[in-house]
Amino acid sequence: MIVGAVIWGIGIFAFALDLAPPNAAYIYSNYRNNKTSKS
């Protein structure tokens, strides 16, 4: 049971890492576009 929980936690962590970079890039590009369009 403990081993299963550890594997499940690693799976969730890997899933979050998989989602994070594109999300961060999207947010960053949005931030840059807003910044440049205002000034």
C-alpha positions as CSV (number, residue, x, y, z in Angstrom):
1,M,0.0,0.0,0.0
2,I,2.8,2.4,0.9
3,V,4.7,1.6,-2.3
4,G,1.5,2.2,-4.3
5,A,1.0,5.6,-2.8
6,V,4.6,6.5,-3.6
7,I,4.2,5.4,-7.2
8,W,0.9,7.3,-7.4
9,G,2.6,10.5,-5.9
10,I,5.4,10.2,-8.4
11,G,2.9,9.9,-11.2
12,I,1.1,13.0,-10.1
13,F,4.4,14.9,-9.8
14,A,5.5,13.8,-13.3
15,F,2.0,14.8,-14.7
16,A,2.3,18.3,-13.0
17,L,5.9,18.7,-14.4
18,D,4.6,17.7,-17.8
19,L,1.9,20.5,-17.6
20,A,4.0,23.2,-16.0
21,P,6.5,24.2,-18.7
22,P,3.9,24.9,-21.5
23,N,1.7,26.6,-19.0
24,A,4.6,28.8,-17.8
25,A,5.6,29.7,-21.3
26,Y,2.0,30.6,-22.2
27,I,1.7,32.8,-19.1
28,Y,5.1,34.4,-19.8
29,S,4.3,35.2,-23.4
30,N,0.9,36.7,-22.4
31,Y,2.7,38.8,-19.8
32,R,5.3,40.0,-22.4
33,N,2.6,40.8,-24.9
34,N,0.6,42.8,-22.4
35,K,3.7,44.6,-21.3
36,T,4.8,45.6,-24.8
37,S,1.3,46.6,-26.0
38,K,0.8,49.0,-23.0
39,S,4.2,50.8,-23.4
